[in-house]
Amino acid sequence: MIRLPILKDELAFLEKLLPDLGTRPDLGHLAIEIKKRIEKIRQEIRALQEKG
């Protein structure tokens, strides 16, 4: 279950980074990709929590 803390750390980092990207119009594409990654991480966390 070592993967769960790593995913939670990555999620926290990306969620903290995202608002700053929202203020940068030149980084809009990056913000979209980060949003996609956040959703994927949330799904992975849910799946791991349901397993264990």
PDB file with SEQRES, HELIX, SHEET and CRYST1 records, atoms N, CA, C and O in Angstrom:
SEQRES   1 A   52  MET ILE ARG LEU PRO ILE LEU LYS ASP GLU LEU ALA PHE          
SEQRES   2 A   52  LEU GLU LYS LEU LEU PRO ASP LEU GLY THR ARG PRO ASP          
SEQRES   3 A   52  LEU GLY HIS LEU ALA ILE GLU ILE LYS LYS ARG ILE GLU          
SEQRES   4 A   52  LYS ILE ARG GLN GLU ILE ARG ALA LEU GLN GLU LYS GLY          
HELIX    1 AA1 ARG A    3  GLY A   22  1                                  20    
HELIX    2 AA2 PRO A   25  LEU A   27  5                                   3    
HELIX    3 AA3 GLY A   28  LYS A   51  1                                  24    
CRYST1    1.000    1.000    1.000  90.00  90.00  90.00 P 1           1          
ATOM      1  N   MET A   1       0.811  -1.208   0.000  1.00  0.00           N  
ATOM      2  CA  MET A   1       0.000   0.000   0.000  1.00  0.00           C  
ATOM      3  C   MET A   1       0.850   1.265   0.000  1.00  0.00           C  
ATOM      4  O   MET A   1       0.358   2.348   0.317  1.00  0.00           O  
ATOM      5  N   ILE A   2       2.104   1.131  -0.350  1.00  0.00           N  
ATOM      6  CA  ILE A   2       2.976   2.309  -0.379  1.00  0.00           C  
ATOM      7  C   ILE A   2       2.524   3.285  -1.469  1.00  0.00           C  
ATOM      8  O   ILE A   2       2.811   4.480  -1.391  1.00  0.00           O  
ATOM      9  N   ARG A   3       1.836   2.790  -2.459  1.00  0.00           N  
ATOM     10  CA  ARG A   3       1.399   3.643  -3.570  1.00  0.00           C  
ATOM     11  C   ARG A   3       0.392   4.705  -3.119  1.00  0.00           C  
ATOM     12  O   ARG A   3       0.390   5.814  -3.654  1.00  0.00           O  
ATOM     13  N   LEU A   4      -0.443   4.389  -2.168  1.00  0.00           N  
ATOM     14  CA  LEU A   4      -1.478   5.328  -1.727  1.00  0.00           C  
ATOM     15  C   LEU A   4      -0.889   6.638  -1.184  1.00  0.00           C  
ATOM     16  O   LEU A   4      -1.335   7.706  -1.603  1.00  0.00           O  
ATOM     17  N   PRO A   5       0.088   6.603  -0.276  1.00  0.00           N  
ATOM     18  CA  PRO A   5       0.664   7.882   0.189  1.00  0.00           C  
ATOM     19  C   PRO A   5       1.342   8.678  -0.936  1.00  0.00           C  
ATOM     20  O   PRO A   5       1.306   9.909  -0.939  1.00  0.00           O  
ATOM     21  N   ILE A   6       1.947   7.982  -1.869  1.00  0.00           N  
ATOM     22  CA  ILE A   6       2.591   8.669  -2.993  1.00  0.00           C  
ATOM     23  C   ILE A   6       1.546   9.369  -3.846  1.00  0.00           C  
ATOM     24  O   ILE A   6       1.735  10.518  -4.245  1.00  0.00           O  
ATOM     25  N   LEU A   7       0.447   8.682  -4.126  1.00  0.00           N  
ATOM     26  CA  LEU A   7      -0.631   9.296  -4.911  1.00  0.00           C  
ATOM     27  C   LEU A   7      -1.223  10.491  -4.189  1.00  0.00           C  
ATOM     28  O   LEU A   7      -1.507  11.515  -4.810  1.00  0.00           O  
ATOM     29  N   LYS A   8      -1.409  10.369  -2.892  1.00  0.00           N  
ATOM     30  CA  LYS A   8      -1.976  11.476  -2.117  1.00  0.00           C  
ATOM     31  C   LYS A   8      -1.036  12.683  -2.122  1.00  0.00           C  
ATOM     32  O   LYS A   8      -1.492  13.823  -2.207  1.00  0.00           O  
ATOM     33  N   ASP A   9       0.261  12.439  -2.031  1.00  0.00           N  
ATOM     34  CA  ASP A   9       1.233  13.533  -2.095  1.00  0.00           C  
ATOM     35  C   ASP A   9       1.212  14.209  -3.463  1.00  0.00           C  
ATOM     36  O   ASP A   9       1.233  15.436  -3.560  1.00  0.00           O  
ATOM     37  N   GLU A  10       1.168  13.390  -4.525  1.00  0.00           N  
ATOM     38  CA  GLU A  10       1.133  13.958  -5.874  1.00  0.00           C  
ATOM     39  C   GLU A  10      -0.150  14.772  -6.079  1.00  0.00           C  
ATOM     40  O   GLU A  10      -0.118  15.855  -6.663  1.00  0.00           O  
ATOM     41  N   LEU A  11      -1.267  14.246  -5.597  1.00  0.00           N  
ATOM     42  CA  LEU A  11      -2.542  14.943  -5.714  1.00  0.00           C  
ATOM     43  C   LEU A  11      -2.487  16.298  -5.004  1.00  0.00           C  
ATOM     44  O   LEU A  11      -2.917  17.310  -5.556  1.00  0.00           O  
ATOM     45  N   ALA A  12      -1.961  16.311  -3.792  1.00  0.00           N  
ATOM     46  CA  ALA A  12      -1.863  17.567  -3.038  1.00  0.00           C  
ATOM     47  C   ALA A  12      -0.989  18.579  -3.779  1.00  0.00           C  
ATOM     48  O   ALA A  12      -1.322  19.763  -3.841  1.00  0.00           O  
ATOM     49  N   PHE A  13       0.119  18.117  -4.336  1.00  0.00           N  
ATOM     50  CA  PHE A  13       1.017  18.998  -5.076  1.00  0.00           C  
ATOM     51  C   PHE A  13       0.314  19.602  -6.291  1.00  0.00           C  
ATOM     52  O   PHE A  13       0.382  20.810  -6.519  1.00  0.00           O  
ATOM     53  N   LEU A  14      -0.362  18.752  -7.068  1.00  0.00           N  
ATOM     54  CA  LEU A  14      -1.026  19.238  -8.280  1.00  0.00           C  
ATOM     55  C   LEU A  14      -2.187  20.165  -7.953  1.00  0.00           C  
ATOM     56  O   LEU A  14      -2.402  21.162  -8.643  1.00  0.00           O  
ATOM     57  N   GLU A  15      -2.938  19.842  -6.902  1.00  0.00           N  
ATOM     58  CA  GLU A  15      -4.050  20.709  -6.513  1.00  0.00           C  
ATOM     59  C   GLU A  15      -3.554  22.072  -6.047  1.00  0.00           C  
ATOM     60  O   GLU A  15      -4.224  23.085  -6.249  1.00  0.00           O  
ATOM     61  N   LYS A  16      -2.396  22.095  -5.432  1.00  0.00           N  
ATOM     62  CA  LYS A  16      -1.818  23.378  -4.989  1.00  0.00           C  
ATOM     63  C   LYS A  16      -1.306  24.181  -6.187  1.00  0.00           C  
ATOM     64  O   LYS A  16      -1.396  25.409  -6.197  1.00  0.00           O  
ATOM     65  N   LEU A  17      -0.781  23.502  -7.174  1.00  0.00           N  
ATOM     66  CA  LEU A  17      -0.216  24.138  -8.356  1.00  0.00           C  
ATOM     67  C   LEU A  17      -1.292  24.693  -9.300  1.00  0.00           C  
ATOM     68  O   LEU A  17      -1.090  25.728  -9.936  1.00  0.00           O  
ATOM     69  N   LEU A  18      -2.418  24.009  -9.385  1.00  0.00           N  
ATOM     70  CA  LEU A  18      -3.444  24.337 -10.367  1.00  0.00           C  
ATOM     71  C   LEU A  18      -3.960  25.775 -10.291  1.00  0.00           C  
ATOM     72  O   LEU A  18      -4.059  26.413 -11.339  1.00  0.00           O  
ATOM     73  N   PRO A  19      -4.293  26.325  -9.127  1.00  0.00           N  
ATOM     74  CA  PRO A  19      -4.800  27.707  -9.106  1.00  0.00           C  
ATOM     75  C   PRO A  19      -3.819  28.725  -9.698  1.00  0.00           C  
ATOM     76  O   PRO A  19      -4.237  29.687 -10.341  1.00  0.00           O  
ATOM     77  N   ASP A  20      -2.538  28.518  -9.485  1.00  0.00           N  
ATOM     78  CA  ASP A  20      -1.546  29.429 -10.058  1.00  0.00           C  
ATOM     79  C   ASP A  20      -1.542  29.349 -11.580  1.00  0.00           C  
ATOM     80  O   ASP A  20      -1.357  30.359 -12.260  1.00  0.00           O  
ATOM     81  N   LEU A  21      -1.745  28.157 -12.106  1.00  0.00           N  
ATOM     82  CA  LEU A  21      -1.776  27.999 -13.556  1.00  0.00           C  
ATOM     83  C   LEU A  21      -3.009  28.664 -14.155  1.00  0.00           C  
ATOM     84  O   LEU A  21      -2.975  29.148 -15.286  1.00  0.00           O  
ATOM     85  N   GLY A  22      -4.092  28.685 -13.393  1.00  0.00           N  
ATOM     86  CA  GLY A  22      -5.322  29.304 -13.874  1.00  0.00           C  
ATOM     87  C   GLY A  22      -5.172  30.793 -14.132  1.00  0.00           C  
ATOM     88  O   GLY A  22      -5.939  31.370 -14.903  1.00  0.00           O  
ATOM     89  N   THR A  23      -4.207  31.411 -13.504  1.00  0.00           N  
ATOM     90  CA  THR A  23      -3.981  32.842 -13.701  1.00  0.00           C  
ATOM     91  C   THR A  23      -3.031  33.125 -14.857  1.00  0.00           C  
ATOM     92  O   THR A  23      -2.780  34.281 -15.198  1.00  0.00           O  
ATOM     93  N   ARG A  24      -2.505  32.060 -15.456  1.00  0.00           N  
ATOM     94  CA  ARG A  24      -1.552  32.219 -16.567  1.00  0.00           C  
ATOM     95  C   ARG A  24      -2.169  31.739 -17.870  1.00  0.00           C  
ATOM     96  O   ARG A  24      -2.195  30.534 -18.120  1.00  0.00           O  
ATOM     97  N   PRO A  25      -2.661  32.633 -18.701  1.00  0.00           N  
ATOM     98  CA  PRO A  25      -3.306  32.211 -19.944  1.00  0.00           C  
ATOM     99  C   PRO A  25      -2.371  31.437 -20.873  1.00  0.00           C  
ATOM    100  O   PRO A  25      -2.825  30.619 -21.674  1.00  0.00           O  
ATOM    101  N   ASP A  26      -1.076  31.692 -20.768  1.00  0.00           N  
ATOM    102  CA  ASP A  26      -0.121  31.003 -21.621  1.00  0.00           C  
ATOM    103  C   ASP A  26       0.084  29.541 -21.194  1.00  0.00           C  
ATOM    104  O   ASP A  26       0.703  28.764 -21.921  1.00  0.00           O  
ATOM    105  N   LEU A  27      -0.427  29.174 -20.034  1.00  0.00           N  
ATOM    106  CA  LEU A  27      -0.264  27.804 -19.550  1.00  0.00           C  
ATOM    107  C   LEU A  27      -1.593  27.062 -19.452  1.00  0.00           C  
ATOM    108  O   LEU A  27      -1.718  26.101 -18.694  1.00  0.00           O  
ATOM    109  N   GLY A  28      -2.564  27.499 -20.204  1.00  0.00           N  
ATOM    110  CA  GLY A  28      -3.887  26.883 -20.172  1.00  0.00           C  
ATOM    111  C   GLY A  28      -3.875  25.407 -20.517  1.00  0.00           C  
ATOM    112  O   GLY A  28      -4.581  24.611 -19.899  1.00  0.00           O  
ATOM    113  N   HIS A  29      -3.069  25.043 -21.509  1.00  0.00           N  
ATOM    114  CA  HIS A  29      -2.995  23.632 -21.909  1.00  0.00           C  
ATOM    115  C   HIS A  29      -2.435  22.784 -20.770  1.00  0.00           C  
ATOM    116  O   HIS A  29      -2.920  21.683 -20.510  1.00  0.00           O  
ATOM    117  N   LEU A  30      -1.427  23.295 -20.106  1.00  0.00           N  
ATOM    118  CA  LEU A  30      -0.840  22.573 -18.970  1.00  0.00           C  
ATOM    119  C   LEU A  30      -1.869  22.401 -17.851  1.00  0.00           C  
ATOM    120  O   LEU A  30      -1.930  21.348 -17.216  1.00  0.00           O  
ATOM    121  N   ALA A  31      -2.664  23.419 -17.617  1.00  0.00           N  
ATOM    122  CA  ALA A  31      -3.702  23.331 -16.585  1.00  0.00           C  
ATOM    123  C   ALA A  31      -4.705  22.235 -16.920  1.00  0.00           C  
ATOM    124  O   ALA A  31      -5.146  21.506 -16.032  1.00  0.00           O  
ATOM    125  N   ILE A  32      -5.064  22.114 -18.173  1.00  0.00           N  
ATOM    126  CA  ILE A  32      -6.000  21.065 -18.602  1.00  0.00           C  
ATOM    127  C   ILE A  32      -5.401  19.689 -18.351  1.00  0.00           C  
ATOM    128  O   ILE A  32      -6.084  18.788 -17.864  1.00  0.00           O  
ATOM    129  N   GLU A  33      -4.132  19.529 -18.681  1.00  0.00           N  
ATOM    130  CA  GLU A  33      -3.462  18.235 -18.462  1.00  0.00           C  
ATOM    131  C   GLU A  33      -3.367  17.907 -16.972  1.00  0.00           C  
ATOM    132  O   GLU A  33      -3.517  16.751 -16.576  1.00  0.00           O  
ATOM    133  N   ILE A  34      -3.121  18.908 -16.163  1.00  0.00           N  
ATOM    134  CA  ILE A  34      -3.036  18.688 -14.712  1.00  0.00           C  
ATOM    135  C   ILE A  34      -4.410  18.301 -14.164  1.00  0.00           C  
ATOM    136  O   ILE A  34      -4.505  17.439 -13.291  1.00  0.00           O  
ATOM    137  N   LYS A  35      -5.463  18.924 -14.664  1.00  0.00           N  
ATOM    138  CA  LYS A  35      -6.813  18.553 -14.235  1.00  0.00           C  
ATOM    139  C   LYS A  35      -7.108  17.094 -14.564  1.00  0.00           C  
ATOM    140  O   LYS A  35      -7.707  16.376 -13.764  1.00  0.00           O  
ATOM    141  N   LYS A  36      -6.681  16.663 -15.750  1.00  0.00           N  
ATOM    142  CA  LYS A  36      -6.878  15.263 -16.140  1.00  0.00           C  
ATOM    143  C   LYS A  36      -6.110  14.335 -15.200  1.00  0.00           C  
ATOM    144  O   LYS A  36      -6.627  13.299 -14.782  1.00  0.00           O  
ATOM    145  N   ARG A  37      -4.879  14.711 -14.874  1.00  0.00           N  
ATOM    146  CA  ARG A  37      -4.057  13.882 -13.984  1.00  0.00           C  
ATOM    147  C   ARG A  37      -4.670  13.843 -12.588  1.00  0.00           C  
ATOM    148  O   ARG A  37      -4.673  12.790 -11.950  1.00  0.00           O  
ATOM    149  N   ILE A  38      -5.181  14.950 -12.109  1.00  0.00           N  
ATOM    150  CA  ILE A  38      -5.831  14.995 -10.792  1.00  0.00           C  
ATOM    151  C   ILE A  38      -6.993  14.013 -10.755  1.00  0.00           C  
ATOM    152  O   ILE A  38      -7.138  13.258  -9.794  1.00  0.00           O  
ATOM    153  N   GLU A  39      -7.813  14.019 -11.786  1.00  0.00           N  
ATOM    154  CA  GLU A  39      -8.960  13.102 -11.812  1.00  0.00           C  
ATOM    155  C   GLU A  39      -8.499  11.650 -11.844  1.00  0.00           C  
ATOM    156  O   GLU A  39      -9.083  10.798 -11.174  1.00  0.00           O  
ATOM    157  N   LYS A  40      -7.471  11.368 -12.607  1.00  0.00           N  
ATOM    158  CA  LYS A  40      -6.945   9.993 -12.675  1.00  0.00           C  
ATOM    159  C   LYS A  40      -6.407   9.554 -11.313  1.00  0.00           C  
ATOM    160  O   LYS A  40      -6.633   8.420 -10.892  1.00  0.00           O  
ATOM    161  N   ILE A  41      -5.709  10.435 -10.637  1.00  0.00           N  
ATOM    162  CA  ILE A  41      -5.172  10.112  -9.311  1.00  0.00           C  
ATOM    163  C   ILE A  41      -6.321   9.857  -8.337  1.00  0.00           C  
ATOM    164  O   ILE A  41      -6.271   8.909  -7.553  1.00  0.00           O  
ATOM    165  N   ARG A  42      -7.343  10.691  -8.383  1.00  0.00           N  
ATOM    166  CA  ARG A  42      -8.499  10.486  -7.494  1.00  0.00           C  
ATOM    167  C   ARG A  42      -9.137   9.123  -7.728  1.00  0.00           C  
ATOM    168  O   ARG A  42      -9.526   8.444  -6.777  1.00  0.00           O  
ATOM    169  N   GLN A  43      -9.246   8.722  -8.990  1.00  0.00           N  
ATOM    170  CA  GLN A  43      -9.810   7.413  -9.313  1.00  0.00           C  
ATOM    171  C   GLN A  43      -8.918   6.288  -8.769  1.00  0.00           C  
ATOM    172  O   GLN A  43      -9.415   5.306  -8.219  1.00  0.00           O  
ATOM    173  N   GLU A  44      -7.612   6.439  -8.927  1.00  0.00           N  
ATOM    174  CA  GLU A  44      -6.676   5.427  -8.427  1.00  0.00           C  
ATOM    175  C   GLU A  44      -6.756   5.329  -6.897  1.00  0.00           C  
ATOM    176  O   GLU A  44      -6.740   4.230  -6.342  1.00  0.00           O  
ATOM    177  N   ILE A  45      -6.842   6.470  -6.227  1.00  0.00           N  
ATOM    178  CA  ILE A  45      -6.953   6.478  -4.768  1.00  0.00           C  
ATOM    179  C   ILE A  45      -8.234   5.767  -4.326  1.00  0.00           C  
ATOM    180  O   ILE A  45      -8.212   4.952  -3.404  1.00  0.00           O  
ATOM    181  N   ARG A  46      -9.335   6.079  -4.982  1.00  0.00           N  
ATOM    182  CA  ARG A  46     -10.611   5.424  -4.637  1.00  0.00           C  
ATOM    183  C   ARG A  46     -10.516   3.916  -4.814  1.00  0.00           C  
ATOM    184  O   ARG A  46     -10.982   3.154  -3.966  1.00  0.00           O  
ATOM    185  N   ALA A  47      -9.910   3.487  -5.922  1.00  0.00           N  
ATOM    186  CA  ALA A  47      -9.779   2.056  -6.193  1.00  0.00           C  
ATOM    187  C   ALA A  47      -8.919   1.382  -5.124  1.00  0.00           C  
ATOM    188  O   ALA A  47      -9.251   0.295  -4.650  1.00  0.00           O  
ATOM    189  N   LEU A  48      -7.826   2.021  -4.749  1.00  0.00           N  
ATOM    190  CA  LEU A  48      -6.957   1.440  -3.711  1.00  0.00           C  
ATOM    191  C   LEU A  48      -7.653   1.384  -2.366  1.00  0.00           C  
ATOM    192  O   LEU A  48      -7.496   0.413  -1.625  1.00  0.00           O  
ATOM    193  N   GLN A  49      -8.416   2.411  -2.044  1.00  0.00           N  
ATOM    194  CA  GLN A  49      -9.119   2.440  -0.760  1.00  0.00           C  
ATOM    195  C   GLN A  49     -10.233   1.393  -0.705  1.00  0.00           C  
ATOM    196  O   GLN A  49     -10.501   0.822   0.352  1.00  0.00           O  
ATOM    197  N   GLU A  50     -10.874   1.147  -1.836  1.00  0.00           N  
ATOM    198  CA  GLU A  50     -11.926   0.139  -1.877  1.00  0.00           C  
ATOM    199  C   GLU A  50     -11.351  -1.266  -1.736  1.00  0.00           C  
ATOM    200  O   GLU A  50     -11.994  -2.146  -1.165  1.00  0.00           O  
ATOM    201  N   LYS A  51     -10.149  -1.478  -2.251  1.00  0.00           N  
ATOM    202  CA  LYS A  51      -9.477  -2.779  -2.155  1.00  0.00           C  
ATOM    203  C   LYS A  51      -9.097  -3.105  -0.715  1.00  0.00           C  
ATOM    204  O   LYS A  51      -9.335  -4.204  -0.216  1.00  0.00           O  
ATOM    205  N   GLY A  52      -8.501  -2.116  -0.072  1.00  0.00           N  
ATOM    206  CA  GLY A  52      -7.890  -2.398   1.220  1.00  0.00           C  
ATOM    207  C   GLY A  52      -8.589  -1.816   2.346  1.00  0.00           C  
ATOM    208  O   GLY A  52      -8.167  -1.986   3.490  1.00  0.00           O  
TER     209      GLY A  52                                                      
END                                                                             
